[in-house]
Each structure stands twice: as structure tokens, then as C-alpha cells.
Amino acid sequence: MLIALEDRSLHYDLMGPPDGPVVCLAHALSADTGIWAEQVPVLLANGWRVLRIDMRGHGGSMAGKATLPGGGYTMEELAGDVVRVLDILGTDRVHFVGLSIGGMIGQILGLDHADRLASLMLCDTSPQNIPGGKQVWDQRFADIAAAGSLEPLADATMDRWLTDRFHGANPRRWTEIRATVANTSPDGYVGGGLAILHFDVRDRLPRIAVPTMVVWGDEDTGTPPEGNQLIADLVPGARSHVFTGARHVPMVEYPQAFAQVMLQWLDLNNQAGLHSPAGIAGPG
């Protein structure tokens, strides 16, 4: 479904029982809602109402106007998109699970929109710009501009995201995810990349009061373990879990193990019974 905003539209899907507790899933840069395909059936089978939102310029969402020099967004704007969707759907609070830039968006939500959250699960993310800094982004943006697409970045992205073991055992899923990366709009990627480049909330993380869990793969080079651990150390009372032998997307590579951790966390923080309004429209 599409939500029309001032200069863009945002694509989302909403599945599950109308009176179920709502969990919002946010994807990585150059992914889309499909990165959560392994987890959606598990959540639905356990009574959850699942909201997935394509970030600006990803999946079915338009890139819209950028506000940062060079065509970028701010992380606050991307978090604001989530809040806009919740407002339009009439959903007061959600459990939020964010991957990579989705986890950065989650950190902003925890800091600036804590009243909209029941819990936070931050997956393979960082409290600041990625290793390599501006030089890494400049090279990526140059490669995209030269090709007119993300095709030059696709193989290196897949190497950061998934192990060779997964590629060999699941070639069709690997190919599907690679195609999503390669077909991401350049404007959406650059916009999100610049949001990451200017992102740093290390000094603010101790102010997060929302129940928080941080999970990551121990072989993740895109958002390395030390950055994830720093979030867990700085957010008061945060819990953490490490997926051994996983890279950037453990929800894909180790779906059963990830689902177990996720469901335990969500159930722990849903004891009061967070339900969505019966009037919300959506598939399922």
C-alpha cells in the first residue's frame, strides 16, 4: 500500500490479526521489506501484526526531495517517515526492529519519539558512521554515478551481508537479495548513505529509556561488532545477543535462531498487551 506525502509516497505492508500487537520491521540500505521474508511467517504464526515500511527511494517508496547537500536525507527525517506512517494508520505504539540503517532510525526513534515505542531491537547497526568514513561513501557514490545504478556495489554488498556458506546452500535467495541491491534507486541509496555519513548519537544513547536489545553477527564487517557492543553498553539496561558465524543479515542466514531471539524479546516486552486499533486497514 502507498501513503502519499508532500513530495513522495511511502510503501508499506501490514499483515496479521487486526487486534494483534504491532511490530514494525525496518530494512538495511539497498534492501527493502523483503529482507524480512523469513521472519514474517513466524511473527504471524505467533499472533503478531507485522508492519513493514520501504525507506525513501527503496522498494516501492519514492525518493522524494533531499535536504542535505549532495542529495541526502537526515536520520531524523527517515525516523519521521516511520512516525508519519504510524500516525496515518492510527497506531500509537509499536515494537520496532531495525536492521543496519533501520537500526539507526530505531535509535532516533528511541531518542526523539520514545512515546511511540514499546521496545527496540537493533540489529547489525552502529551509533555512528560506518568504518572508512567519507572516503568509502565518496567512492561508492562515484561508482553509482558512473554506472547509473547500484550494480557495481552489488557483489561487495553481498559479501558483507552473507557468508559463502549461505551462498552455496541458498543460491536462489542469494540471487534474489542481490537483485534487490542492484535495483535500488541511486537517489535512495545516496540519500540514505549521506544520512549515515552524518549520523553520530554516541553521546545521546544513555538517554534512551525504551527497553532495548542489540543483536549482531560476529563476522559483520559493515557494522562491526564493536559498534553494536557500544550501543549495548551505552543504552541503560540494554540486552545483547551475538550470532556466531553470521555477517550483516542473520535474520536471513540463521532464520530459526534469529526468530527465537526476536520472539523471546518481543514477548518479554509485550506482557501488558500492546494491540493495534481494530480500525486499521491492511492486508491479512
N, C-alpha and C positions, 0 to 999 in steps of 0.2 A: 504494500500500500504506500501511497505517496502523501506527504504533507507539504503543501505549497506555502513557502515563506516569501519574504520580500524579494529576494534576488535569486532564489534557488528552491529546490524541492528536496526533501529528505525521504528516503525509502526506509521502511521498517516492515517487519512482520511480527505478528502477535498470535501465539498459539497456546492452547491449553484451556482448562476449565475456567469459565468466567469468574468464579469465586475463589480461584486458587491464588496463593501468594505469588507475587511477581518477581522474577529475576530478569535483569537486563544484562545482555551479553554484548561486549564491545570488542571489536576486532583489531588486528595489527595494521600498520601502514602497508599498503599494497595488497591487503587481503579484503574480504568482505564478510557478510554474515555467514557464508558457507564454511568458514574456518571452524565454526561450532557444530558442524553437522553430526559429529559423533556424539556430542553431549545432549543435543535437543531431545532425542527419543528417551534418554534416561530421565531427564528432567520431567518430561510429560508423563512418563510412566509413574513418577513419584508425586504427581499431583500439582506440579508447578506450572504457572503461566509464564511463558517464555517470550520476552520482548528482545528482538534483535534490531539494531539500527545501523545502516550503512553510513559511515562517516562521509563528510563532504568530498565529492569527487571520487567516491569508491562505490562499487556495485551499482545500485540504481539511484544513488543520490547525486545531484548536480554539484559541481564545484563551487558555483556562486562567486561573489566578489571577494577578493583578498584584501586584507587591511595592512599586513606587514609589507615592507619594501621587498621587491623580488617576487611578489605573488603569494605571500604566506598568510597563514592564519595564526591566531594565538590559541594556546591551550584553553584559555578561558572561553573563547568563542566556541570551541569544539565541545566543551562541557556545557555551555549554554544551549547548544543544539539538543543535547540529551534532555535538559530541563524543559525546553520548548515542546519536545515530543510528549514528555510526561504530562505537561500542562494540557495539551490538546487532547490527550487520551483520558484526562481526569484521574490520573494516578498520583496519589500523594507521595508514596514512598516505595522504593524498590530495594531489593538486594542487587548489588552491582558487581559484575565480574568482568574485568577488563584485561585484555592481553596487549602487552607492548605499549603502543601509543594509547590503546584503550585503558591500560593501567595508569598512564599519566593523566588521562582525562578523569579517571577514578580518583586520583589524588586531589585534583582540583575540586571535584565534586565533594570530597570529604572535607576540604578546607572551606569552600565557599557556599556549598549547598547541602550541608550536613543534615538539614531537616528533611531532605528528600531521600535519605538513605537509611535502610535498616542494617545493612552490613556492607563491607567492601572485601572483595577478593581480588588481589592484584597479582597478575601472572606475567612472569618474564618481562619485567619492566625496569624502570630506572627513575631516580629522583632528579635527574639532570640529563643534559645532552649525552648522546652516545659516545663511546670511545673514538678518538680520532678527530672529534670536533668539526670545525668548519671545513677543514680540508677534505674530509670524507664527503660531506654534503656537496661541496663545490664540484667534486669530481663526478658524483652521481648526477647532479643536475646537468652538467656539461654533456655527459653521455646520453642522457634522456633528450636533451635539446638536439644533439647531432642526429639521433635516430628517429626522433619524433614519437617515441614510445618508450616503455619500460623494458623492452626486450633485452637490451644489453645488461640489465640488472638481474634478470630472472634467475639465471643459474647460480650466481653468487648468493642471491637471497635464499634459494632453496638449500644451498649448502649450509647457510647459517641456521636455517629453520629445522631441518630434518637430517637424521643420520643416514649414512649409506645403507645401513641395515634396513631402515624403513623403505628406502627407495627400491631395494631389491625385492622386498616382500610385498610391497603395495604399489606397483608401478602405475596403476590407473589413478589412484588417489593422488600420488605424487604429481602426475601429469596434469590432473585437474587443478591442483593448487598452483602449479607453475603457470598455467594458462591464466588464472586469476591475477597473479602478479604481473605478467606480461601485458595484460589488457587493462590494467588500472590506468585511469586518465593521468597524463603528465601533470595537469594542473592540480589534481587532487593529491598526487604524491608530493609535488614540490610544496604545496600549501601545508601539508602535514609535516613534511621534513623541516620546514622553517619553524613550525610550532615547536618541534623537538629541539632544534638548534637554540632557541631562546628560552628553553624550559629549565628551571632550577628551583626546586622547592625544598631543598635540604634544610634550610633554616626554619621553615614553616611546619614541617612534618610533626614535630612534637605537639602541635595544636589539634591534630586530628583526634576526635573523640569517638568516631564511629568504630564499632568492632571491626577489626582489620586482620586479614590473613594474607601473607605473601608467599607465593609458590613459584618455583623456577626449576629449570633443568640445569644439572651441574655441568653440561657441556655447551651451554649457551654462550656464544661469543658476541651476539648482537646487543644483548643487555646482560652483561656478565654477572655471575653470582654475587660478587662483592657489592654491586649496586642494589640488588634485591635485598641482600642481607642488611644493607644500610637502612633501607626503608623499614624493615622489620625491627631494627634496633631503635630507630628514632620515633616511630609511632607508638605511643603508650599502649602497653598491653597487647601489641600485635603478636600473632602466631605466625609460624612459618613451616614450610614443608619443601623438601628438595626431592626432585625426581631424578634418580640415578640413571645415567645413560641417555638422558634427553637433552635436546637442544632448545630451540626457541618456542616450539609449539607442542608441549607434552599432551595437550588435550587431543591432539591428532595421533601422536606416536604411541602414547600409552593411555588409550581412552578409558579402559576399565579402572586403572589406578587413579587417573585424574578424577573420574566420576565419583569414586569412593570418597576421595578427599573433599571434593566440592560438595557433595550431598551431606556429608557429616558437618561441614561448616555451615551450610545453609540451614540445615535442620536445627543446629545448635542455636542459631540466631533468629529462628522463626517460632520459638516456643510460644510467643504471645499471639501468634496467628496473624500474619500480615496478609490481608486479602485485597484484591483489586475490586473496584466498584463493579457491580453487576451490569452497569450500563455500557461498559467499554465494548466497542465494536472491534471485531478482528476475526481472522480465520481460526478454525479449530473447534 
